């Protein structure tokens, strides 16, 4: 049976994911993922885990943490807004990421 993980804050999620090997800090640009000045094709990555956080009173505090991994084994995190706070270009790039099938039975 699979286990669902929940971290109380974005900071805790980032720390724990880093300890689990997700060491790269990815950012979104239109049609690509960027890390340390290098650009990557979103289709080369898959989303392994997703953690969503909602601000108590401010929609600008809404964020999603994605643990992503490339086919070559590069692992890192991508933090993006969601709902009304996400930029359309970023949303389109995220849609291009593959999602790993996780069996939680």
C-alpha positions as CSV (number, residue, x, y, z in Angstrom):
1,X,0.0,0.0,0.0
2,X,1.3,3.5,-0.9
3,X,1.7,6.3,1.6
4,X,0.6,9.9,1.1
5,X,3.1,12.4,2.5
6,X,2.0,15.8,3.7
7,X,4.3,18.6,4.8
8,X,2.9,21.4,6.9
9,X,4.6,24.3,5.0
10,X,6.3,24.9,1.7
11,X,9.6,25.3,3.6
12,X,9.3,21.9,5.2
13,X,8.4,20.3,1.9
14,X,11.5,21.8,0.2
15,X,13.8,20.8,3.1
16,X,12.5,17.2,3.2
17,X,12.5,16.8,-0.6
18,X,16.1,18.0,-0.7
19,X,17.0,15.4,1.9
20,X,15.4,12.8,-0.4
21,X,17.6,13.8,-3.3
22,X,15.5,16.5,-5.0
23,X,18.4,19.0,-5.0
24,X,18.0,21.1,-8.1
25,X,15.9,24.3,-7.9
26,X,14.0,24.6,-11.1
27,X,12.1,27.6,-12.4
28,X,9.5,28.0,-15.1
29,X,9.9,30.1,-18.2
30,X,7.7,30.1,-21.3
31,X,8.1,26.7,-22.9
32,X,11.0,25.5,-20.7
33,X,12.3,24.7,-17.3
34,X,15.4,26.6,-16.1
35,X,18.1,25.6,-13.5
36,X,21.4,27.5,-13.1
37,X,21.0,29.2,-16.5
38,X,20.4,25.9,-18.3
39,X,17.1,25.4,-20.2
40,X,15.4,22.1,-20.3
41,X,12.4,20.7,-22.3
42,X,9.5,20.0,-20.0
43,X,8.7,16.8,-21.9
44,X,12.0,15.4,-20.5
45,X,10.7,15.6,-16.9
46,X,7.9,13.9,-15.0
47,X,6.1,15.0,-11.9
48,X,6.8,12.5,-9.1
49,X,5.0,14.2,-6.2
50,X,2.8,17.3,-5.8
51,X,2.1,19.3,-2.6
52,X,-0.4,22.2,-2.7
53,X,-0.6,24.9,-0.1
54,X,-3.4,27.5,0.3
55,X,-3.0,30.9,2.0
56,X,-5.3,31.4,4.9
57,X,-6.5,34.8,3.8
58,X,-4.4,35.9,0.8
59,X,-4.7,34.0,-2.5
60,X,-1.1,35.2,-3.3
61,X,0.1,32.8,-0.7
62,X,-1.2,29.8,-2.8
63,X,1.7,27.6,-4.0
64,X,2.3,24.2,-5.4
65,X,5.5,22.3,-4.9
66,X,6.4,19.8,-7.6
67,X,9.1,17.1,-7.1
68,X,10.3,16.4,-10.7
69,X,12.8,14.1,-12.3
70,X,14.3,13.8,-15.7
71,X,14.8,10.7,-17.7
72,X,18.5,11.0,-17.0
73,X,18.0,11.1,-13.3
74,X,18.2,14.8,-12.5
75,X,15.9,15.5,-9.6
76,X,14.7,18.8,-8.2
77,X,11.8,20.9,-7.1
78,X,9.6,23.4,-8.9
79,X,7.5,25.9,-7.0
80,X,4.7,27.6,-8.8
81,X,1.5,29.5,-7.9
82,X,-1.8,28.0,-8.7
83,X,-5.3,29.2,-9.3
84,X,-5.5,32.9,-10.1
85,X,-1.9,33.4,-9.0
86,X,-0.3,31.3,-11.7
87,X,0.9,33.0,-14.9
88,X,-0.6,31.5,-18.1
89,X,2.8,30.7,-19.7
90,X,3.8,28.8,-16.5
91,X,0.6,26.9,-16.5
92,X,1.2,25.8,-20.1
93,X,4.7,24.6,-19.3
94,X,3.5,22.6,-16.3
95,X,0.9,20.9,-18.5
96,X,3.7,19.7,-20.7
97,X,5.3,17.7,-17.7
98,X,4.5,14.1,-17.5
99,X,2.9,12.7,-14.3
100,X,4.3,9.5,-12.9
101,X,1.6,7.0,-12.1
102,X,1.6,6.3,-8.4
103,X,-0.2,3.3,-7.0
104,X,-1.8,4.1,-3.6
105,X,-3.6,0.9,-3.1
